[in-house]
Amino acid sequence: MSLSPTPRSTITRLRERARSAQGDLYAVLDAGLVCHLGLVRDGAPVVLPTGYGRIDDTVYVHGSTGAGYLRIADGAPICLTVTHLDGVVYARSVFHHSMNYRSAVVHGTARAVTDPAERLAALRAIVEQLSPGSWEHARQPTPRELAATAVFGIDLAEASVKVRTGPPGDDEEDIATGGRWAGVLPVRTVFGAPEPCPTLPPVDVPAPEHVGAR
């Protein structure tokens, strides 16, 4: 299935980097750990980093019911972005220096999730996005914790995806001149060895498999 661009989700600059398949959108979102939410608060733009999770065509975010931005989010226009930096592109000219990346921009309206079953499913998706396997391993949320947590859904009907890969796009005269290195420095996110909490009991409690598997 293809994305259906709207005027504000249509890529106008470097259109050849646009991706139109719905699967491309899912892939960028599913590979991420942090999104940025853009909204207007008290007449000024605010961009906030937060965790998220996806179920089908909805992205979910959550936060404390006391958070100022969440008190105004329900029904508000939202822009959600996820970006992966895959490489620093070194060109022969500073003009053509660039980045290899995968990015998604979602436009929509925040919807407060009040149905108990959807709220739990959304919170599970958010937890599993960041730390797969933790929802079944850790204690489930209590009614008090659920009451203190606001959950919002954002529909994926209006979104764009942009990807850059490959070497620098130097001008022919710079390539012919020579003498300057050009190429790509790959960027990768890696997980280190699990570090146990200092409050664990003296008895050896190994990290569960779902933690070490990252």
C-alpha positions in Angstrom: 0.0 0.0 0.0 1.2 3.5 -0.8 1.2 6.7 1.2 -1.3 9.3 0.1 0.5 12.6 0.3 -1.3 15.8 1.2 0.0 19.3 0.5 1.8 19.5 3.8 3.2 16.0 3.6 4.4 16.2 0.0 8.2 16.4 -0.2 9.2 19.2 -2.5 13.0 19.3 -2.0 15.1 16.4 -3.3 12.0 14.4 -4.2 14.0 11.5 -5.4 14.7 10.7 -1.7 11.0 10.4 -0.9 9.6 6.9 -0.2 5.9 6.3 -0.9 5.3 2.8 0.4 3.5 2.4 3.7 6.0 -0.3 4.6 8.8 2.3 4.4 6.9 4.4 7.0 6.5 1.4 9.3 10.1 0.5 9.0 11.4 3.9 10.0 9.0 4.1 13.0 9.6 0.5 14.1 13.4 1.0 14.2 13.3 4.1 16.4 13.5 4.6 20.1 12.7 8.3 20.4 10.3 10.5 18.6 9.9 14.3 18.7 6.5 15.8 19.1 5.8 19.3 17.8 2.8 21.3 19.0 1.8 24.9 19.8 1.6 25.8 23.5 0.6 29.2 24.7 1.0 30.6 21.2 4.6 29.3 20.8 6.0 26.1 19.1 7.3 23.4 21.4 9.2 20.3 20.3 9.5 17.5 22.9 11.4 14.2 22.8 9.5 11.1 24.1 9.1 7.4 23.7 6.4 5.9 21.5 4.9 2.8 20.1 3.0 1.8 17.0 0.0 -0.5 16.5 -1.1 -0.8 12.9 -1.8 2.8 11.6 -1.6 4.5 15.0 1.4 5.8 16.9 0.9 6.1 20.7 2.7 8.4 23.1 2.2 8.7 26.9 3.1 10.9 29.8 2.1 12.1 33.2 -1.4 13.6 33.5 0.3 16.6 35.2 2.5 17.4 32.2 1.6 20.8 30.8 1.8 19.8 27.1 -0.5 16.8 27.6 -3.2 18.9 29.2 -3.6 20.7 25.9 -2.8 17.8 23.5 -6.3 16.3 23.1 -7.6 17.5 19.8 -4.5 19.6 19.0 -2.6 19.4 15.8 0.6 17.4 16.2 3.7 16.8 14.2 5.6 13.7 15.1 9.1 13.0 13.7 11.5 10.1 13.8 15.0 10.3 12.4 17.9 7.8 12.1 21.4 9.0 11.3 23.1 6.3 9.2 26.2 8.1 8.1 28.1 11.4 7.8 28.8 12.1 4.1 32.1 13.8 3.4 32.3 15.5 0.1 35.1 17.3 -1.8 33.3 20.6 -1.2 31.6 21.8 2.0 28.5 22.5 -0.1 27.9 18.8 -0.8 28.6 17.5 2.7 25.5 15.7 3.9 24.1 12.8 6.0 22.7 9.4 5.1 19.5 9.1 7.0 16.0 7.7 7.3 13.2 10.0 8.5 9.5 10.1 8.9 7.2 13.0 9.5 3.6 12.4 10.7 0.9 15.1 10.7 -2.2 14.5 12.7 -4.5 15.4 15.6 -3.7 14.0 19.0 -6.5 11.8 20.4 -6.8 11.0 24.1 -7.1 7.3 24.5 -9.7 6.5 27.2 -10.8 2.9 26.3 -9.1 0.7 29.0 -8.2 -2.1 26.5 -6.7 0.3 24.0 -4.8 2.2 26.7 -3.2 -1.1 27.9 -2.4 -2.1 24.4 -0.9 1.3 23.7 1.2 1.2 26.8 2.4 -2.3 26.0 3.4 -1.1 22.5 5.4 1.9 24.0 7.2 -0.4 26.5 8.0 -3.0 23.8 9.3 -0.4 21.4 11.9 0.7 23.8 12.6 -2.6 25.7 11.3 -5.7 23.9 10.2 -8.4 26.2 9.7 -6.1 29.2 5.9 -6.0 29.3 5.7 -9.7 30.2 8.7 -9.6 32.5 8.1 -6.6 34.6 5.2 -5.8 37.0 2.0 -4.6 35.3 0.7 -1.1 36.0 -1.6 -0.6 38.9 -4.9 1.3 38.7 -3.2 4.2 40.4 -0.4 4.3 37.9 -2.8 4.0 35.0 -4.8 7.0 36.4 -1.7 9.1 36.5 -0.8 8.3 32.9 -2.2 10.0 29.9 -2.1 8.2 26.5 -2.6 9.7 23.1 -2.9 8.2 19.7 -1.9 9.9 16.4 -3.2 8.4 13.1 -0.7 7.7 10.4 -2.9 8.7 7.5 -0.8 11.8 6.7 2.9 11.1 6.7 6.0 11.4 4.6 9.2 9.4 4.5 12.6 10.6 3.2 15.8 8.5 2.9 19.3 9.3 1.7 21.9 6.6 1.0 25.2 6.4 -0.8 28.3 8.5 -1.5 28.6 12.2 -1.8 27.2 14.0 -4.9 30.3 16.0 -5.8 30.5 18.3 -8.8 32.4 16.9 -11.8 35.0 19.5 -11.6 35.8 18.7 -8.0 36.1 15.0 -8.8 38.4 15.8 -11.7 40.6 18.1 -9.6 41.4 15.3 -7.0 43.5 15.7 -3.9 40.6 15.6 -1.4 39.2 12.6 0.3 35.5 11.9 -0.1 33.3 9.2 1.3 30.9 8.1 4.1 31.6 7.6 7.8 28.9 5.1 8.9 27.0 5.8 12.1 25.6 2.8 14.1 23.8 2.5 17.4 25.0 -0.3 19.5 24.0 -1.7 22.9 26.6 -2.4 25.6 26.6 -5.1 28.3 23.7 -4.8 30.8 24.6 -3.0 34.0 22.7 -4.3 37.0 20.9 -2.0 39.4 22.9 -1.5 42.6 19.8 -2.4 44.7 19.6 -5.9 43.3 20.0 -8.5 46.1 23.5 -10.0 46.7 22.4 -13.3 45.2 23.3 -13.4 41.6 20.4 -12.3 39.4 21.4 -12.6 35.8 20.0 -10.2 33.2 17.0 -11.8 31.5 17.4 -13.1 27.9 15.4 -10.3 26.4 17.8 -7.7 27.8 21.0 -9.4 26.7 19.6 -10.0 23.3 19.7 -6.3 22.4 
